[in-house]
């Protein structure tokens, strides 16, 4: 039987990590190579970074606009991090899963916890660890060019984030970029083939046994 004749339910693949641990780079690599995977576009109250586009990287909202969306129940999950708010619009995710398309989430541990509570059978969570705090700090300095004070705040936030590593299904140390990408890809492919995602299998097996 072809997969097109028996479509599966999509997967919510969550990549979470401390700032600077590499989840954005790994997300980009996956999206470039996995045809059936699309990025969940979050809403955020933070300002756009250079090169970021409305509706492609984020939906940029004021704090009042974000609060109104929360009140309307428009988010499947929402959380705050370093004084900024982030949320995942509900409708696009539910539509993608029903159509058998996978959705990638680049979110923090709070969002992962809420997403799993909302869609407990659909979420596969991966937490990325840095090789060391020293390496994490080096990456942050190279990436953000921030002040020492800002870097210190980010490292402190990273430690808080890492403390939630054991809430995830899979934990990977991102020391070698390509090896980590391949490990994430293997997890995604295994999740796609899980029995629970093949909603047609019960009737198919019943047919086999009845022959």
WOPE-V99258 format. One record per helix or strand of 3 or more residues. SS is the DSSP state (H for helix, E for strand). FROM is the first residue (numbers start at 1). TO is the last residue. Records with the same first field share a line. If there is no record, write none. Layout:
SS->FROM-TO + FROM-TO
This chain:
E->12-17 + 37-39 + 42-44 + 58-60 + 75-81 + 84-89 + 102-106 + 123-129 + 170-173
H->23-33 + 63-71 + 90-98 + 109-118 + 133-144 + 148-162 + 165-167 + 177-192 + 195-197 + 201-210
